[in-house]
Amino acid sequence: MATPTAPKLGDLERDVMDRLWGAAEPRSVRDVHAELSAERELAYTTIMTVLDRLTRKQLVSRTREGRAYLYSAVNSRAELTAEMMHDALSVDGLDRTAALVHFADRVTPEEAAALARALERVQHHDEGQPGS
């Protein structure tokens, strides 16, 4: 069975990523901690550990500013979701076509139209490739 490459996120990791995705600029541990602590009691060091773990998973980048690090998401939420979907479809023995058809059966008409446009772009791109 193929091993998925997209990291799985725990609840707190998702909450931290939500804060980074929703931010217009990189955030410090203090910033993320302040936002999340308004909702529930969390230790500063817990947020620091989560951000460090997300950095090691290569989901977050960090840059030093003075004595603190600033964190930002490496990919958008949509890009990470697409990577996770691709990995889920890459499992050995999976009938990818059946899985995609089941997925398509669950999308809204607007989402179906967006998928159709994306597939058309892919098809036109492939037609322009040598050997197509």
Backbone bond lengths (Angstrom), bond angles and torsions (degrees), N, CA, C in turn:
res aa  C-N    CA-C-N  psi(-1)  N-CA   C-N-CA  omega(-1)  CA-C   N-CA-C  phi
1 M - - - 1.455 - - 1.527 108.77 -
2 A 1.325 117.82 133.22 1.466 122.18 179.93 1.518 110.19 -67.51
3 T 1.308 114.99 145.67 1.457 120.16 178.74 1.516 109.12 -94.03
4 P 1.329 117.85 124.29 1.465 119.82 178.59 1.525 110.70 -61.40
5 T 1.330 116.87 143.19 1.452 120.79 179.05 1.520 112.18 -97.95
6 A 1.308 118.07 -23.33 1.465 120.35 178.44 1.524 108.26 -73.85
7 P 1.329 116.71 127.82 1.459 119.03 -177.79 1.521 112.34 -69.12
8 K 1.309 114.92 145.51 1.460 120.01 174.02 1.521 107.31 -84.82
9 L 1.321 116.10 143.84 1.457 120.87 -178.55 1.516 110.72 -111.60
10 G 1.310 116.09 135.65 1.448 121.11 171.98 1.522 109.96 -78.29
11 D 1.327 116.21 173.53 1.472 120.61 -177.77 1.525 112.30 -58.38
12 L 1.327 117.49 -47.46 1.460 120.38 -178.24 1.522 110.31 -68.51
13 E 1.325 117.94 -38.28 1.459 119.96 176.51 1.530 110.50 -60.87
14 R 1.330 117.44 -41.45 1.472 120.71 177.46 1.524 110.70 -62.89
15 D 1.333 116.71 -41.80 1.465 119.72 179.20 1.530 111.01 -62.84
16 V 1.320 116.76 -40.80 1.468 120.56 178.47 1.523 109.81 -65.75
17 M 1.337 116.55 -45.25 1.462 119.68 178.68 1.531 110.57 -61.09
18 D 1.330 117.85 -38.93 1.469 120.82 177.42 1.524 110.50 -56.71
19 R 1.327 116.70 -41.69 1.471 120.31 179.92 1.517 111.04 -66.08
20 L 1.333 116.78 -39.25 1.467 119.87 179.99 1.525 110.65 -70.70
21 W 1.330 117.21 -41.33 1.462 120.12 178.55 1.521 111.27 -64.69
22 G 1.314 117.13 -32.98 1.462 120.99 -177.99 1.513 114.50 -83.74
23 A 1.321 116.77 -4.08 1.466 120.56 -176.40 1.526 110.96 -92.80
24 A 1.315 115.16 143.34 1.467 120.68 178.84 1.525 111.33 -79.18
25 E 1.324 116.39 -18.53 1.467 120.66 -178.23 1.527 109.12 -145.35
26 P 1.332 117.46 165.45 1.470 119.98 -179.85 1.530 111.88 -55.66
27 R 1.333 115.83 149.41 1.460 122.41 -175.50 1.519 110.35 -117.59
28 S 1.315 116.22 147.45 1.467 122.07 174.50 1.530 109.22 -87.69
29 V 1.322 115.57 166.58 1.466 119.91 174.44 1.524 108.90 -56.91
30 R 1.318 115.96 -42.38 1.473 120.75 -179.20 1.526 111.33 -59.82
31 D 1.337 117.33 -42.78 1.470 121.45 178.57 1.525 111.26 -60.39
32 V 1.332 115.79 -50.55 1.464 120.69 -177.56 1.526 109.58 -64.94
33 H 1.318 116.87 -42.16 1.463 120.84 179.73 1.526 110.58 -61.56
34 A 1.320 117.37 -43.79 1.472 120.73 -179.21 1.528 110.84 -60.93
35 E 1.322 117.14 -42.69 1.469 120.21 -179.56 1.525 111.65 -66.10
36 L 1.327 116.14 -47.14 1.460 119.32 -177.10 1.524 112.44 -72.22
37 S 1.323 117.13 -31.40 1.472 120.54 -179.96 1.518 112.33 -69.67
38 A 1.325 116.43 -19.31 1.462 119.53 176.26 1.530 110.30 -68.83
39 E 1.332 116.82 -22.89 1.457 122.10 -177.87 1.524 113.15 -98.83
40 R 1.328 116.52 -32.81 1.464 120.64 -178.70 1.522 109.39 -159.40
41 E 1.309 116.22 161.15 1.460 121.39 -177.06 1.521 110.20 -79.20
42 L 1.330 114.95 118.18 1.458 121.50 179.14 1.519 109.42 -137.90
43 A 1.316 116.31 141.99 1.462 120.69 176.88 1.527 109.42 -77.17
44 Y 1.309 115.93 145.93 1.458 122.07 176.29 1.525 109.70 -55.90
45 T 1.336 116.49 -43.41 1.463 120.71 -178.32 1.530 112.33 -65.27
46 T 1.321 117.21 -27.69 1.459 120.14 176.69 1.523 110.00 -65.16
47 I 1.323 116.82 -44.98 1.469 121.01 179.05 1.522 109.89 -65.84
48 M 1.329 116.73 -39.41 1.456 120.55 177.90 1.533 110.26 -61.08
49 T 1.321 116.83 -42.42 1.469 121.53 179.02 1.523 110.94 -65.31
50 V 1.330 117.09 -43.02 1.471 120.96 179.83 1.527 109.88 -62.94
51 L 1.315 117.99 -44.67 1.464 120.72 179.19 1.527 111.15 -64.06
52 D 1.333 117.19 -37.51 1.460 120.59 176.55 1.529 110.17 -64.61
53 R 1.318 117.11 -43.02 1.469 121.77 179.26 1.539 110.37 -63.95
54 L 1.330 117.37 -41.94 1.462 120.72 178.21 1.532 111.29 -65.72
55 T 1.327 116.61 -32.16 1.468 120.97 175.40 1.521 110.14 -66.45
56 R 1.338 117.30 -44.41 1.469 121.26 178.41 1.524 111.33 -64.56
57 K 1.330 117.68 -31.88 1.470 121.76 176.60 1.526 111.41 -77.55
58 Q 1.322 116.91 -2.18 1.460 124.70 -179.80 1.526 113.16 63.14
59 L 1.328 116.10 29.71 1.461 121.50 174.68 1.520 111.31 -94.51
60 V 1.329 115.25 -19.36 1.455 122.29 -175.82 1.523 108.06 -132.06
61 S 1.318 115.77 141.75 1.465 119.90 172.46 1.522 107.72 -109.40
62 R 1.311 115.08 152.42 1.468 118.10 178.27 1.510 109.65 -133.26
63 T 1.326 113.79 143.86 1.454 121.34 177.03 1.520 107.53 -130.37
64 R 1.309 115.08 144.22 1.464 119.54 -179.57 1.516 108.93 -83.42
65 E 1.321 114.36 133.17 1.460 121.21 172.93 1.514 106.53 -131.88
66 G 1.322 115.71 105.35 1.465 119.58 -174.53 1.522 109.39 67.00
67 R 1.325 115.55 -125.37 1.464 120.05 -179.42 1.527 112.34 -95.58
68 A 1.310 117.14 -2.62 1.466 120.69 -176.05 1.530 110.74 -113.92
69 Y 1.316 114.48 161.51 1.457 121.13 171.81 1.524 108.74 -100.51
70 L 1.322 115.28 146.19 1.454 121.88 172.33 1.525 107.37 -113.15
71 Y 1.320 115.55 136.48 1.462 121.84 -173.87 1.522 110.38 -115.88
72 S 1.329 115.03 143.81 1.463 120.48 173.62 1.525 108.64 -146.06
73 A 1.320 115.66 153.36 1.455 121.10 179.44 1.523 108.98 -69.62
74 V 1.326 116.88 138.28 1.456 122.04 178.96 1.523 110.13 -73.07
75 N 1.331 116.65 -41.41 1.459 122.69 -179.84 1.522 110.04 -122.62
76 S 1.310 115.39 159.43 1.455 119.42 174.94 1.527 109.61 -71.18
77 R 1.301 116.19 165.35 1.466 121.39 176.28 1.536 109.72 -58.13
78 A 1.335 117.71 -42.15 1.461 121.61 -179.30 1.523 111.35 -64.51
79 E 1.331 117.30 -40.80 1.467 120.56 179.15 1.528 111.37 -65.07
80 L 1.327 117.14 -42.26 1.463 120.54 178.67 1.523 110.80 -65.97
81 T 1.322 116.85 -41.07 1.464 120.61 178.42 1.525 110.08 -62.25
82 A 1.320 117.30 -43.34 1.469 120.91 178.96 1.527 110.60 -62.01
83 E 1.321 116.90 -41.23 1.470 120.48 178.38 1.531 110.78 -63.03
84 M 1.319 116.58 -41.68 1.462 120.63 179.15 1.530 110.74 -65.84
85 M 1.335 116.66 -40.13 1.467 120.37 177.73 1.528 110.28 -63.72
86 H 1.324 116.62 -43.71 1.465 120.55 179.64 1.527 110.12 -61.87
87 D 1.316 117.28 -43.55 1.461 120.65 178.78 1.526 111.43 -63.64
88 A 1.323 116.65 -39.45 1.470 120.08 178.84 1.527 110.44 -63.87
89 L 1.316 116.37 -32.28 1.463 120.72 179.87 1.532 112.81 -84.14
90 S 1.326 117.12 -4.46 1.459 121.20 -177.69 1.523 113.45 -98.23
91 V 1.309 117.73 10.60 1.457 121.60 -179.59 1.525 109.04 -71.78
92 D 1.336 116.36 131.97 1.464 120.64 178.85 1.519 110.44 -56.34
93 G 1.322 115.88 137.71 1.456 121.22 176.11 1.518 114.46 85.04
94 L 1.326 117.25 -6.40 1.465 120.16 179.90 1.521 109.75 -77.32
95 D 1.314 116.62 134.89 1.455 121.37 172.25 1.528 106.61 -80.36
96 R 1.325 116.22 92.69 1.471 121.69 -175.71 1.520 111.66 -58.62
97 T 1.324 116.39 -40.67 1.459 119.69 -178.91 1.519 110.37 -61.41
98 A 1.315 117.38 -45.94 1.464 120.70 179.71 1.523 110.32 -63.04
99 A 1.323 117.12 -41.81 1.467 120.20 179.30 1.525 110.60 -63.28
100 L 1.324 117.12 -42.75 1.469 120.37 179.17 1.526 111.62 -65.66
101 V 1.320 117.09 -38.70 1.462 120.51 178.18 1.528 110.09 -64.63
102 H 1.341 117.32 -42.44 1.469 120.11 177.54 1.527 110.67 -63.13
103 F 1.335 116.31 -38.49 1.459 120.08 177.48 1.531 109.77 -63.63
104 A 1.327 116.11 -47.56 1.469 120.53 -178.38 1.525 111.64 -60.94
105 D 1.329 117.03 -32.71 1.464 120.61 178.92 1.530 112.31 -64.41
106 R 1.326 117.44 -17.64 1.465 121.45 -174.92 1.527 114.56 -103.96
107 V 1.320 117.33 -1.24 1.464 118.82 -177.34 1.525 110.48 -87.69
108 T 1.310 114.90 157.59 1.463 120.94 177.00 1.532 109.05 -75.67
109 P 1.321 117.81 164.46 1.470 119.63 176.20 1.542 112.43 -57.66
110 E 1.314 117.28 -36.96 1.464 120.75 178.74 1.529 110.86 -66.06
111 E 1.342 116.05 -42.05 1.463 120.04 178.09 1.522 110.82 -66.71
112 A 1.326 116.83 -38.24 1.467 121.11 177.75 1.526 110.26 -61.95
113 A 1.321 117.12 -41.59 1.467 120.81 178.44 1.525 110.69 -64.15
114 A 1.314 117.10 -41.35 1.470 120.84 178.01 1.530 110.48 -63.91
115 L 1.335 116.74 -42.25 1.465 120.25 177.01 1.525 111.30 -62.60
116 A 1.329 116.98 -42.08 1.464 121.19 179.42 1.527 110.50 -60.74
117 R 1.341 116.81 -42.54 1.469 120.40 178.56 1.528 110.44 -64.32
118 A 1.327 117.26 -42.25 1.466 120.95 179.94 1.525 110.85 -64.82
119 L 1.325 117.00 -42.45 1.459 120.47 179.32 1.531 111.19 -65.71
120 E 1.322 116.36 -35.72 1.461 120.16 177.24 1.533 110.42 -64.76
121 R 1.334 117.17 -41.94 1.477 120.66 177.11 1.525 110.29 -60.96
122 V 1.332 116.84 -43.73 1.467 120.79 179.55 1.518 110.20 -62.42
123 Q 1.328 116.60 -44.31 1.461 120.74 -178.95 1.527 110.79 -62.85
124 H 1.328 117.42 -44.28 1.462 120.64 179.22 1.522 111.29 -66.14
125 H 1.316 117.05 -36.43 1.465 121.43 177.56 1.524 109.82 -64.56
126 D 1.332 117.01 -44.54 1.467 121.64 -179.79 1.526 111.86 -66.21
127 E 1.325 117.26 -34.27 1.465 120.74 179.86 1.526 111.49 -65.32
128 G 1.323 115.92 -26.97 1.460 119.99 179.89 1.522 113.36 -85.30
129 Q 1.341 118.10 -3.80 1.446 122.13 -178.81 1.527 110.74 -85.12
130 P 1.337 117.62 146.22 1.458 120.24 176.36 1.527 110.02 -60.32
131 G 1.326 116.78 140.56 1.454 121.62 178.79 1.510 112.60 85.47
132 S 1.331 117.83 2.37 1.472 120.88 179.79 1.487 111.35 -83.20
